[in-house]
Amino acid sequence: MTARLQETLIVGGGVTGMTAALDLAAIGRPARLVEKRKTLGGYAANYCCKATDRCQQCGACLVDEMARKVEEEPLITLALSTEVTDIERDEQGFSAELASGDRRERTGFPAVLLSAGFIPFNPRQKPHLGYGRIANMITGADLEKMLRDTGSVVRPSDRRPPERMAFVQCVGSRDAALGNVYCSRVCCAYALRIARLLKRENPGLDITFFYMDVQTFGKSFAAIWPDVGEEIRMIREMPGEYYRLEGDRIGVVVPYPDGAREETFDLLALSVGMTPGADHKKWSEKLGFDLNDDGFLAPGGSAGAVAAGSATGPLGIKECIEDAHRAARRLTLFLEGAS
């Protein structure tokens, strides 16, 4: 085993992991930042700027700049396309196995931050929605990436801009049948911010927003909420049926109080919830973390090991940054006490 006991191991190169690594480096403490993907940023790397006439405080613009700082910081060792397959406690702290392709390395670390985040709910788990079968049904993540890459929204089937589109909230969360009874917290805010952005770019676009209730998390959200209903048709009902119509339009049946009615759209975006990361259970068992009722890692952790960001539950970009600062402070106190 190659001993590099001065480095803190950070599992996950998203917003939380990058923030914590930079915080540690700022006080002279090195970190090994391990990320499964080829690039930094996690899911947030595909999020679009949602500014209209003013900044919407979504945090998406912070990700690229943060990644650049991480790449330039000499106290941060980057391990991209690398997976942490095992972590064990030992007499020196922690022993972790890092796998990159066919290469495996066992290394020692004095402390560990688990910041591997979440998994977006896969709407194929709800077959009645028709995701993957209905051509112009996409997820909120698909929509974000489309806007980031091209700056516009088109229908996947024919690359034409939609005239009528809808957002459907709470897909995969607040769903007792799936066992996901929690609210994913960020979906209402990002979907409404995108809807307002699209409306600003194309005032003639007809947008409908299907929801259970709107969660107004975040200090800035209340400022934009009062007039949203003037720009977007807000429907406090959830469609019960989804199907393809001629011309690759999408039909939904909505159970209004006065009876079910069909609504039709050119494009429909599913706001999918956040679900626990695939390794959460493994790390809870290996490192003595509790899991909360929703399957996320409890942030308390154990001596020398801390979980932060959306690994502990649904959080937005700015909340992840704040949580990463707290985690870095906790790790610093531990490292100072251990040295």
Secondary structure as a PSIPRED ss2 file (coil, helix, strand):
# PSIPRED VFORMAT (PSIPRED V4.0)

   1 M C   1.000  0.000  0.000
   2 T E   0.000  0.000  1.000
   3 A E   0.000  0.000  1.000
   4 R C   1.000  0.000  0.000
   5 L C   1.000  0.000  0.000
   6 Q C   1.000  0.000  0.000
   7 E C   1.000  0.000  0.000
   8 T E   0.000  0.000  1.000
   9 L E   0.000  0.000  1.000
  10 I E   0.000  0.000  1.000
  11 V E   0.000  0.000  1.000
  12 G C   1.000  0.000  0.000
  13 G C   1.000  0.000  0.000
  14 G C   1.000  0.000  0.000
  15 V H   0.000  1.000  0.000
  16 T H   0.000  1.000  0.000
  17 G H   0.000  1.000  0.000
  18 M H   0.000  1.000  0.000
  19 T H   0.000  1.000  0.000
  20 A H   0.000  1.000  0.000
  21 A H   0.000  1.000  0.000
  22 L H   0.000  1.000  0.000
  23 D H   0.000  1.000  0.000
  24 L H   0.000  1.000  0.000
  25 A H   0.000  1.000  0.000
  26 A H   0.000  1.000  0.000
  27 I C   1.000  0.000  0.000
  28 G C   1.000  0.000  0.000
  29 R C   1.000  0.000  0.000
  30 P C   1.000  0.000  0.000
  31 A E   0.000  0.000  1.000
  32 R E   0.000  0.000  1.000
  33 L E   0.000  0.000  1.000
  34 V E   0.000  0.000  1.000
  35 E C   1.000  0.000  0.000
  36 K C   1.000  0.000  0.000
  37 R C   1.000  0.000  0.000
  38 K C   1.000  0.000  0.000
  39 T C   1.000  0.000  0.000
  40 L C   1.000  0.000  0.000
  41 G C   1.000  0.000  0.000
  42 G H   0.000  1.000  0.000
  43 Y H   0.000  1.000  0.000
  44 A H   0.000  1.000  0.000
  45 A H   0.000  1.000  0.000
  46 N H   0.000  1.000  0.000
  47 Y C   1.000  0.000  0.000
  48 C C   1.000  0.000  0.000
  49 C C   1.000  0.000  0.000
  50 K C   1.000  0.000  0.000
  51 A C   1.000  0.000  0.000
  52 T C   1.000  0.000  0.000
  53 D C   1.000  0.000  0.000
  54 R C   1.000  0.000  0.000
  55 C C   1.000  0.000  0.000
  56 Q C   1.000  0.000  0.000
  57 Q C   1.000  0.000  0.000
  58 C C   1.000  0.000  0.000
  59 G C   1.000  0.000  0.000
  60 A C   1.000  0.000  0.000
  61 C C   1.000  0.000  0.000
  62 L H   0.000  1.000  0.000
  63 V H   0.000  1.000  0.000
  64 D H   0.000  1.000  0.000
  65 E H   0.000  1.000  0.000
  66 M H   0.000  1.000  0.000
  67 A H   0.000  1.000  0.000
  68 R H   0.000  1.000  0.000
  69 K H   0.000  1.000  0.000
  70 V H   0.000  1.000  0.000
  71 E H   0.000  1.000  0.000
  72 E H   0.000  1.000  0.000
  73 E C   1.000  0.000  0.000
  74 P C   1.000  0.000  0.000
  75 L C   1.000  0.000  0.000
  76 I E   0.000  0.000  1.000
  77 T E   0.000  0.000  1.000
  78 L E   0.000  0.000  1.000
  79 A E   0.000  0.000  1.000
  80 L C   1.000  0.000  0.000
  81 S C   1.000  0.000  0.000
  82 T C   1.000  0.000  0.000
  83 E E   0.000  0.000  1.000
  84 V E   0.000  0.000  1.000
  85 T E   0.000  0.000  1.000
  86 D E   0.000  0.000  1.000
  87 I E   0.000  0.000  1.000
  88 E E   0.000  0.000  1.000
  89 R E   0.000  0.000  1.000
  90 D E   0.000  0.000  1.000
  91 E C   1.000  0.000  0.000
  92 Q C   1.000  0.000  0.000
  93 G E   0.000  0.000  1.000
  94 F E   0.000  0.000  1.000
  95 S E   0.000  0.000  1.000
  96 A E   0.000  0.000  1.000
  97 E E   0.000  0.000  1.000
  98 L E   0.000  0.000  1.000
  99 A E   0.000  0.000  1.000
 100 S E   0.000  0.000  1.000
 101 G C   1.000  0.000  0.000
 102 D C   1.000  0.000  0.000
 103 R E   0.000  0.000  1.000
 104 R E   0.000  0.000  1.000
 105 E E   0.000  0.000  1.000
 106 R E   0.000  0.000  1.000
 107 T E   0.000  0.000  1.000
 108 G E   0.000  0.000  1.000
 109 F E   0.000  0.000  1.000
 110 P C   1.000  0.000  0.000
 111 A C   1.000  0.000  0.000
 112 V E   0.000  0.000  1.000
 113 L E   0.000  0.000  1.000
 114 L E   0.000  0.000  1.000
 115 S C   1.000  0.000  0.000
 116 A C   1.000  0.000  0.000
 117 G C   1.000  0.000  0.000
 118 F E   0.000  0.000  1.000
 119 I E   0.000  0.000  1.000
 120 P E   0.000  0.000  1.000
 121 F C   1.000  0.000  0.000
 122 N C   1.000  0.000  0.000
 123 P H   0.000  1.000  0.000
 124 R H   0.000  1.000  0.000
 125 Q H   0.000  1.000  0.000
 126 K C   1.000  0.000  0.000
 127 P H   0.000  1.000  0.000
 128 H H   0.000  1.000  0.000
 129 L H   0.000  1.000  0.000
 130 G C   1.000  0.000  0.000
 131 Y E   0.000  0.000  1.000
 132 G C   1.000  0.000  0.000
 133 R C   1.000  0.000  0.000
 134 I E   0.000  0.000  1.000
 135 A C   1.000  0.000  0.000
 136 N C   1.000  0.000  0.000
 137 M E   0.000  0.000  1.000
 138 I E   0.000  0.000  1.000
 139 T E   0.000  0.000  1.000
 140 G H   0.000  1.000  0.000
 141 A H   0.000  1.000  0.000
 142 D H   0.000  1.000  0.000
 143 L H   0.000  1.000  0.000
 144 E H   0.000  1.000  0.000
 145 K H   0.000  1.000  0.000
 146 M H   0.000  1.000  0.000
 147 L H   0.000  1.000  0.000
 148 R H   0.000  1.000  0.000
 149 D H   0.000  1.000  0.000
 150 T H   0.000  1.000  0.000
 151 G C   1.000  0.000  0.000
 152 S C   1.000  0.000  0.000
 153 V C   1.000  0.000  0.000
 154 V C   1.000  0.000  0.000
 155 R C   1.000  0.000  0.000
 156 P C   1.000  0.000  0.000
 157 S C   1.000  0.000  0.000
 158 D C   1.000  0.000  0.000
 159 R C   1.000  0.000  0.000
 160 R C   1.000  0.000  0.000
 161 P C   1.000  0.000  0.000
 162 P C   1.000  0.000  0.000
 163 E C   1.000  0.000  0.000
 164 R E   0.000  0.000  1.000
 165 M E   0.000  0.000  1.000
 166 A E   0.000  0.000  1.000
 167 F E   0.000  0.000  1.000
 168 V E   0.000  0.000  1.000
 169 Q E   0.000  0.000  1.000
 170 C E   0.000  0.000  1.000
 171 V E   0.000  0.000  1.000
 172 G C   1.000  0.000  0.000
 173 S C   1.000  0.000  0.000
 174 R C   1.000  0.000  0.000
 175 D E   0.000  0.000  1.000
 176 A C   1.000  0.000  0.000
 177 A C   1.000  0.000  0.000
 178 L C   1.000  0.000  0.000
 179 G C   1.000  0.000  0.000
 180 N E   0.000  0.000  1.000
 181 V C   1.000  0.000  0.000
 182 Y C   1.000  0.000  0.000
 183 C C   1.000  0.000  0.000
 184 S C   1.000  0.000  0.000
 185 R C   1.000  0.000  0.000
 186 V C   1.000  0.000  0.000
 187 C H   0.000  1.000  0.000
 188 C H   0.000  1.000  0.000
 189 A H   0.000  1.000  0.000
 190 Y H   0.000  1.000  0.000
 191 A H   0.000  1.000  0.000
 192 L H   0.000  1.000  0.000
 193 R H   0.000  1.000  0.000
 194 I H   0.000  1.000  0.000
 195 A H   0.000  1.000  0.000
 196 R H   0.000  1.000  0.000
 197 L H   0.000  1.000  0.000
 198 L H   0.000  1.000  0.000
 199 K H   0.000  1.000  0.000
 200 R H   0.000  1.000  0.000
 201 E H   0.000  1.000  0.000
 202 N C   1.000  0.000  0.000
 203 P C   1.000  0.000  0.000
 204 G C   1.000  0.000  0.000
 205 L C   1.000  0.000  0.000
 206 D E   0.000  0.000  1.000
 207 I E   0.000  0.000  1.000
 208 T E   0.000  0.000  1.000
 209 F E   0.000  0.000  1.000
 210 F E   0.000  0.000  1.000
 211 Y C   1.000  0.000  0.000
 212 M C   1.000  0.000  0.000
 213 D C   1.000  0.000  0.000
 214 V C   1.000  0.000  0.000
 215 Q C   1.000  0.000  0.000
 216 T C   1.000  0.000  0.000
 217 F C   1.000  0.000  0.000
 218 G C   1.000  0.000  0.000
 219 K C   1.000  0.000  0.000
 220 S C   1.000  0.000  0.000
 221 F H   0.000  1.000  0.000
 222 A H   0.000  1.000  0.000
 223 A H   0.000  1.000  0.000
 224 I H   0.000  1.000  0.000
 225 W C   1.000  0.000  0.000
 226 P C   1.000  0.000  0.000
 227 D C   1.000  0.000  0.000
 228 V H   0.000  1.000  0.000
 229 G H   0.000  1.000  0.000
 230 E H   0.000  1.000  0.000
 231 E H   0.000  1.000  0.000
 232 I C   1.000  0.000  0.000
 233 R E   0.000  0.000  1.000
 234 M E   0.000  0.000  1.000
 235 I E   0.000  0.000  1.000
 236 R C   1.000  0.000  0.000
 237 E C   1.000  0.000  0.000
 238 M C   1.000  0.000  0.000
 239 P C   1.000  0.000  0.000
 240 G C   1.000  0.000  0.000
 241 E E   0.000  0.000  1.000
 242 Y E   0.000  0.000  1.000
 243 Y E   0.000  0.000  1.000
 244 R E   0.000  0.000  1.000
 245 L E   0.000  0.000  1.000
 246 E H   0.000  1.000  0.000
 247 G H   0.000  1.000  0.000
 248 D H   0.000  1.000  0.000
 249 R E   0.000  0.000  1.000
 250 I E   0.000  0.000  1.000
 251 G E   0.000  0.000  1.000
 252 V E   0.000  0.000  1.000
 253 V E   0.000  0.000  1.000
 254 V E   0.000  0.000  1.000
 255 P E   0.000  0.000  1.000
 256 Y E   0.000  0.000  1.000
 257 P C   1.000  0.000  0.000
 258 D C   1.000  0.000  0.000
 259 G E   0.000  0.000  1.000
 260 A E   0.000  0.000  1.000
 261 R E   0.000  0.000  1.000
 262 E E   0.000  0.000  1.000
 263 E E   0.000  0.000  1.000
 264 T E   0.000  0.000  1.000
 265 F E   0.000  0.000  1.000
 266 D C   1.000  0.000  0.000
 267 L E   0.000  0.000  1.000
 268 L E   0.000  0.000  1.000
 269 A E   0.000  0.000  1.000
 270 L E   0.000  0.000  1.000
 271 S E   0.000  0.000  1.000
 272 V E   0.000  0.000  1.000
 273 G C   1.000  0.000  0.000
 274 M E   0.000  0.000  1.000
 275 T E   0.000  0.000  1.000
 276 P E   0.000  0.000  1.000
 277 G C   1.000  0.000  0.000
 278 A C   1.000  0.000  0.000
 279 D C   1.000  0.000  0.000
 280 H H   0.000  1.000  0.000
 281 K H   0.000  1.000  0.000
 282 K H   0.000  1.000  0.000
 283 W H   0.000  1.000  0.000
 284 S H   0.000  1.000  0.000
 285 E H   0.000  1.000  0.000
 286 K H   0.000  1.000  0.000
 287 L H   0.000  1.000  0.000
 288 G C   1.000  0.000  0.000
 289 F C   1.000  0.000  0.000
 290 D C   1.000  0.000  0.000
 291 L E   0.000  0.000  1.000
 292 N C   1.000  0.000  0.000
 293 D C   1.000  0.000  0.000
 294 D C   1.000  0.000  0.000
 295 G C   1.000  0.000  0.000
 296 F C   1.000  0.000  0.000
 297 L E   0.000  0.000  1.000
 298 A C   1.000  0.000  0.000
 299 P C   1.000  0.000  0.000
 300 G C   1.000  0.000  0.000
 301 G C   1.000  0.000  0.000
 302 S E   0.000  0.000  1.000
 303 A C   1.000  0.000  0.000
 304 G C   1.000  0.000  0.000
 305 A E   0.000  0.000  1.000
 306 V E   0.000  0.000  1.000
 307 A E   0.000  0.000  1.000
 308 A C   1.000  0.000  0.000
 309 G H   0.000  1.000  0.000
 310 S H   0.000  1.000  0.000
 311 A H   0.000  1.000  0.000
 312 T C   1.000  0.000  0.000
 313 G C   1.000  0.000  0.000
 314 P C   1.000  0.000  0.000
 315 L C   1.000  0.000  0.000
 316 G C   1.000  0.000  0.000
 317 I H   0.000  1.000  0.000
 318 K H   0.000  1.000  0.000
 319 E H   0.000  1.000  0.000
 320 C H   0.000  1.000  0.000
 321 I H   0.000  1.000  0.000
 322 E H   0.000  1.000  0.000
 323 D H   0.000  1.000  0.000
 324 A H   0.000  1.000  0.000
 325 H H   0.000  1.000  0.000
 326 R H   0.000  1.000  0.000
 327 A H   0.000  1.000  0.000
 328 A H   0.000  1.000  0.000
 329 R H   0.000  1.000  0.000
 330 R H   0.000  1.000  0.000
 331 L H   0.000  1.000  0.000
 332 T H   0.000  1.000  0.000
 333 L H   0.000  1.000  0.000
 334 F H   0.000  1.000  0.000
 335 L H   0.000  1.000  0.000
 336 E H   0.000  1.000  0.000
 337 G H   0.000  1.000  0.000
 338 A H   0.000  1.000  0.000
 339 S C   1.000  0.000  0.000
